[in-house]
Amino acid sequence: MGHLGWTMEQQAGVRHYARLANIFALLLVLLFTGLTLSTGRHRGWIAVAVIVLLWACFTVYMKRTKKERP
């Protein structure tokens, strides 16, 4: 019976694409923050806070689930 689960190459690919997604998300949040700052709208700051909070929660969730798996 073969080995079940992802190969090391597949795991490395997932880490690579997750890192790229995080970088692009950070750039998008920075761009949105810059636009909000330049226009001076207060509701934009609420949107920025929600985006950052969701991003942080997702990151913590992914790290926790990774630790729970063997």
RAJO-V205783 format. One line per field, one symbol per residue. phi: phi as a letter, one per 30 degrees, with the letter a starting at -180 (. if undefined). A space follows every 50 residues. Layout:
phi=???
This chain:
phi=.ddcjddddddddddddddddddddddddddddddddddidddddddddd dddddddddddddddddddd
